[in-house]
Amino acid sequence: MFKWLKKNRKITIQEQQNKLREIGVNLKEHIRIDKYLNFEISDYEKRPYLFLMMAMGSETEDEDSLFISDDVWYFDRECIEDKGDYIRIIERISEIVKFEITIEDIDDYVNIENEQIWISFKVNGNTYKYELVVNYDWMDIRIFEIFSELLERYGSGKRFYFSDIDQSLLVVAIQKEYYKDLNQLLNIFIPAYLGEGRTNI
């Protein structure tokens, strides 16, 4: 009886925020989540962490900042149509990892018809260029593996973890030692980096 009660106890939004904060998933300073909740409070309590992280990672219409957190990102993967689309993705990644590595001189080439896509950029002054997979207008998820590998190369403990949600992607960037804690809260994430527990997809 008591186990049943514990299992079905609703977890308040504040409790969820506190647990996420413990593993490094935070809102930006002076941001209150209330303004960005699109469902009933009970929905966030019935599906703890999932709906909250989706809200924290979604793009907003705020003039000051498009995102209310730089630790989580929720977006539609069908977002690649032309030149500049991967630039915008890497610019967002750059914001997420700005305290770990410096990303500059971002460029891309996108030609869906000829099935050719590449990205280039500098990390801490060093130039990198990668070819990516073309799959209609779907973003190549390997981009998060690339940046997880670069984070490791430059001595950062932060890594990307992700989960497919329909056609969208929920991405978290946290210190790797918190990965198990993250999946204890919401067991849907896998490492973006093949070298850290993920098989090829």
C-alpha positions in Angstrom: 0.0 0.0 0.0 2.7 2.5 1.0 4.8 1.7 -2.1 1.7 2.4 -4.3 1.2 5.7 -2.6 4.8 6.7 -3.1 4.8 5.6 -6.8 1.7 7.6 -7.6 2.5 10.7 -5.6 2.4 13.8 -7.8 5.7 15.7 -8.1 5.2 19.4 -8.0 6.8 21.6 -10.6 9.0 23.2 -7.9 10.2 19.7 -6.8 11.0 18.9 -10.4 12.9 22.1 -10.9 14.9 21.4 -7.7 15.8 17.9 -8.9 16.8 19.1 -12.3 18.9 21.9 -10.8 20.9 19.3 -8.8 22.1 17.7 -12.1 22.8 21.0 -13.8 19.6 21.7 -15.7 18.7 25.3 -14.9 16.6 28.2 -16.1 18.5 31.3 -17.0 18.8 33.9 -14.2 15.7 35.8 -13.2 13.4 33.5 -15.3 10.2 32.1 -13.8 8.8 29.0 -15.5 5.2 29.8 -14.8 5.0 32.1 -17.8 6.1 29.4 -20.2 3.8 26.5 -19.2 1.4 25.6 -21.9 -0.5 22.8 -20.2 -2.5 22.4 -17.0 -0.3 22.2 -13.9 -1.7 18.7 -13.3 -0.3 17.5 -16.7 3.3 18.5 -15.5 2.7 16.6 -12.3 1.4 13.5 -14.0 4.3 13.4 -16.5 7.1 14.7 -14.3 10.2 16.1 -15.9 9.2 15.4 -19.5 6.7 18.3 -20.0 8.8 20.6 -17.9 12.0 20.0 -19.8 10.1 20.4 -23.1 8.9 23.8 -21.8 12.4 24.8 -20.6 14.0 23.9 -23.9 11.5 25.4 -26.3 12.0 28.5 -28.3 10.0 31.5 -26.9 8.8 34.7 -28.4 10.6 36.9 -25.8 12.5 39.8 -27.2 15.3 39.5 -24.6 16.0 35.8 -25.1 14.6 33.1 -27.4 15.5 30.4 -24.8 14.9 30.3 -21.1 17.6 27.6 -20.5 21.0 26.8 -22.0 21.0 23.3 -20.5 18.1 21.8 -22.5 16.8 22.2 -26.0 13.5 20.9 -27.5 13.0 21.4 -31.2 11.6 20.0 -34.5 14.2 17.9 -36.3 12.6 18.6 -39.7 14.4 21.9 -39.9 16.9 21.6 -42.7 16.0 23.2 -46.0 18.7 25.6 -47.2 22.1 27.2 -46.4 22.1 28.7 -43.0 20.0 26.1 -41.2 23.0 24.3 -39.7 24.6 27.6 -38.9 21.6 28.4 -36.7 21.8 25.0 -35.0 25.5 25.4 -34.3 24.9 28.9 -33.0 22.5 27.4 -30.5 25.0 24.7 -29.6 27.6 27.5 -29.1 25.3 29.2 -26.5 24.8 25.9 -24.7 28.6 25.1 -24.4 29.9 28.7 -24.2 31.5 28.1 -20.8 33.3 25.0 -22.1 34.6 25.8 -25.6 34.5 28.8 -27.9 32.9 28.2 -31.3 33.5 30.8 -34.1 33.5 31.2 -37.9 30.5 29.0 -38.4 29.6 28.1 -42.0 27.5 25.4 -43.8 26.6 24.2 -47.2 23.1 22.6 -47.7 22.0 21.1 -51.0 19.2 18.6 -50.4 18.7 17.9 -54.1 22.3 16.9 -54.7 22.5 15.2 -51.3 25.4 17.2 -50.0 25.7 18.9 -46.6 28.8 20.1 -44.7 29.5 22.3 -41.7 32.7 24.1 -40.7 33.7 26.1 -37.7 36.5 26.9 -35.3 36.7 25.6 -31.8 39.2 27.4 -29.6 40.9 28.6 -32.7 41.2 25.3 -34.5 39.3 24.7 -37.7 36.9 21.7 -38.2 34.8 20.6 -41.2 32.4 17.7 -41.3 30.1 16.2 -43.9 26.6 15.3 -42.6 23.9 12.9 -43.8 21.1 14.2 -46.0 17.7 12.8 -45.1 15.2 15.1 -46.7 14.7 18.0 -44.3 15.7 16.0 -41.2 18.6 17.3 -39.2 21.5 14.9 -38.8 21.6 13.9 -35.2 25.3 13.2 -35.4 26.0 16.9 -34.9 25.6 16.3 -31.2 28.0 13.4 -31.3 30.5 15.7 -33.0 30.3 18.4 -30.3 30.3 15.8 -27.5 33.6 14.5 -28.9 35.0 18.0 -29.2 34.0 18.8 -25.6 36.0 15.7 -24.5 38.9 16.7 -26.7 39.1 20.1 -25.0 38.9 18.7 -21.5 35.2 19.4 -20.7 33.1 17.0 -18.7 29.9 18.2 -20.3 28.2 15.9 -22.9 25.0 15.9 -25.0 22.2 13.4 -24.3 19.1 13.2 -26.4 15.7 11.6 -26.8 13.5 11.4 -29.9 9.9 12.5 -29.2 7.9 12.1 -32.3 9.6 14.3 -34.9 11.1 16.4 -32.3 14.3 16.1 -30.3 14.8 16.7 -26.6 18.5 17.4 -25.9 20.3 17.9 -22.6 23.8 19.1 -22.0 25.1 18.2 -18.6 28.3 16.9 -16.9 28.7 13.3 -17.8 28.7 12.1 -14.1 25.0 13.2 -13.9 23.8 11.1 -16.8 22.6 8.2 -14.5 20.9 10.7 -12.3 19.2 12.2 -15.3 17.8 8.9 -16.4 16.6 8.1 -12.9 14.4 11.2 -13.2 13.4 10.5 -16.8 14.6 7.3 -18.4 14.5 8.3 -22.0 18.0 9.7 -22.8 20.9 8.2 -24.6 24.4 9.6 -25.0 25.1 11.4 -28.3 28.7 10.3 -28.1 29.3 6.8 -29.5 32.3 6.4 -27.3 30.2 6.7 -24.1 27.6 3.9 -24.1 25.6 4.4 -27.3 25.4 2.0 -30.2 25.1 3.4 -33.8 21.7 4.5 -34.9 
